[in-house]
Amino acid sequence: MILLFFSSALFLGWSLGANDAANVFGTAVATRMVRFRTAAVFCGVFVILGAVVSGAGTTDTLGELGAVNALGGSFMVALAAALAVMWMTKAGLPVSVSQAIVGAILGWNVFTGSQTDVGSLVRIVSTWVFCPLLAAAFAGVFYVLARRIIDRWPVHLLELDALTRAGLIAAGAFGAYALGANNIANVMGAFVPALPAHSISVAGWFTVDSTRLLFFVGGLAIAVGVFSYSHRVMMTVGRGLFRLTPVTALVVVLAEAIVLFLFASQSLESWLTARGLPTIPLVPVSSSQAVIGAVVGIAVAKGGRGVRYAVLGRVAGGWVVTPVIAAVLAFLGLFFLQNVFGLVVARQVPFEISEVVLERLSEEGVADLSLERMKGTRCENARAFRAALVASTDLTGDELDVVMEFSERDSFFIEPKLIPRLESSALSEEQVEAVRDLSWRSFAHGWRLHERLARRTEEWEILPDEPESRDHNEAVRNGLRLVFDTFRVPLSTGT
């Protein structure tokens, strides 16, 4: 049954490979500097590497937008995004898979009554403008530099072709790696919150968690899409918008690769944070938008002549329509899955203000007489609960977020016979022992269970958000997810 649910993610990965992933080599193939088969091999291999090695950062951001917490919902979110992308691909338009998956998640939020994180949505949507502009700026600068270098140090035409071809392959491989790191969230991000957390030991040498396995499978799906169906979109990007030479094709690929890398690099974010500099959000951006922006940037650097504005208008129109189509498809699909096929598309997460919640909020400095009056208030979804808070209190936006965090109800029972499941995971012996100390205990909130674990060992503590503590905190959060999935007691059958 799980394989059936994953089929939509594989379809979405294939669609991304057929549409977005092709962009890293589209200009090289369209200018006949690199054969399609060679481009596909390099693109497929490096997309998989990028997804597995560096795909976690953007997935976290997408999860903040909406945590799809049931496999039925994950299936439909991925399927809706894939259908929207496939529709545009058949029209030969390089649309944004990022926009499609965001639209599908918003459709899920609306259908299930889940709260949309406005901050995450603003960060993601802002990149839809910033990404092509940044790519255009890089491409314009690189083009001017390339022309000056060629004019100052003239080389034989054959040598220039050889250097350009090597550069296209190297830049394309870098771009494919960055694409995998940045866009694997679009393919598998909807499944990460819904899939039970587990780890697999490989020959006793190292442990692979379920998220990395998801990223690997998603990367394979993208690679298949590159091989099987990407040629048409390559031609649209490489020829339809603006006629490219081999040198300008290299500039486009390099500019796109850098932009994708900037929006996916956790190391760069840590480096900037450590020096007190503004950081670039880890957000899944569109390679199509980056390529289009780079092509337009070169056209502007050449005086703005030669741009096929009719094609540019069609592409921009596709960017606007895609998230709307994906949202509508997700909403309708979820309705049919739930009401016709009887599938669970969301795990209900109720919210309630209890005495223990009020005590915890007081410790956090959130005190309001209206909250006391709301004691015992219970809502079945995040949207209804937030609306009740807004109507009954004068809390600020940040205070509302804190109340939402600690009021979320869940149910956990630490059953001793389930503890051995943790022993073969990536958890340390000390972390497992802390769980064992809580045997036969029940918890109504995830944060209470986490507090009890952290009191027993510092290995369960979340450290201040600093670059040097990022790996530790990520490991703790993954461990908590494993513990929650292992000992959760269902509150209801779901939506």
Phi, psi and omega in degrees: 000320180298322179298323178296317178299320183289346183300326180290325177294320177295322177296318179294319177298318177298318180296321178296318178297321180289333185249287188288314186297332180296338185295335182289339177239003185301315181292325179293319180288319182296329178270005177063025176275334180226134177291149182301317183296318178297315179299318182295320180297309180298316182297314182298314182296313185282334172298316180297316179299315180297320181296314185286318187279320192229026187270358189286324189300309182289334178295322178298318180296317179295324178294330177292330180294321179186117182271097179288111194253016175219143185298328177297318177292319178300317180302312184287324177299313180294321181294317180298316178296318181296318180296320178296318179293318181297321179301313180290326179296319179296335176276359179077021182257130178281080185277176184260117173294326177302315179293323181295315183289326176296315177300318180294320178295321176297322175299320177294317179302315181296315183294321186267355183076019180281151181280131175272125178287104185297322179299315178295320180296318179296317179299317182291312183295324180298329179290338178294337175264315186291323183301305179295327178294319179294319178296321178297319180295314178300313183297318179298316179294314181297323180295315179299316179297318180297318179296320180292320178296316181294320180292325184277323180238077181297137177235162179298148184302319180293321178294321178297319178297317181296315179295319180295318179298315178297320178296321179296319179292315181295313180294323178295320178296317176298317179296321179294320177298312180298323179296315178299317179295322186276320191257358177296335176298326179293327184277312188246356184301325181289344182264341185299313180290334186272335185281131176302133182287135175201166180231153179236127177273127181259106177055021180074004183269316180210164183247134179248124180276168185296329181295317179296323177296318176301315182297322180295314180296319177297320177298321177297319179297320177298316181299320178297320178297323178299313183294321195266335192209022188261351190297321184295316180292327175303319181291324178297315181290317187281335184232328191289326185270317185201133182289120184255145170265168177304320181293314179293329175297319177297319179298317180299312182296318181295316179298316179298315182299317180296317181296314179299320180295318181301323182274002182236349190275110174290327179296317178296318179298318179296319180297316180293319180297318181298336182255010177070024182262156176299141181257158176265127184298141176277092188229137174291114180252169186267126174294329178297315179296322179295317180295313180300316178299319180295318179297316179294324178299319176294318179300320178294318179298334179267010176103004177080010181267147173094354179286130177272093187292334177295317178294317179300319178296319178297318180296313179298322177298321177297323178296325181285318186284326188305308181295329179293314179299315181297319180296315180295315179298319180296315181299311181295318180296319178297322178299314181291319179300318183283313190267338179260315184261352176070025180272149176279119182255352178201140173273120182296132178238096181284162178232139183209138175265107181247178180298318181292328177292317179298320178296317181292322178295324178297320177297329179276359179083016178255099182232130181205130180301328180294331176293321177301320180290337179273003180305129183093350178293132181226133177234150186272353176209167187294321183295316180294322181292317179295321178298322179294321178295316180297321183286333189250350184228171175246031183291149175283173181299316179294321179295322176299319180297320179296315179298317179300317183299313186273347180270350181295124182269146173206178181216123181229140175227118183279091181272120186305325184291345179269346184299324178303338177297333182279338188291335180264010182265189179279000179292147177282165178299323180292323178293317179296320180296325177296322176294318181298327178296340181262015182306139179071010178265148177246150180220139181261356180218141177296324181293330177291318177298318179297318179300318180295321179293317182294332178291336183271333177202141179292347178292346176261001183278141171271120183274162176308146186287086178237157181304321184287344181258002186297314181296318179299312182295322177296320179295320179295315180296319177296321178294319178297319178300320178296315180296314180300314181295327183286320189248007181292137175254121184302133176276330182199176180281347178105180182277000000 
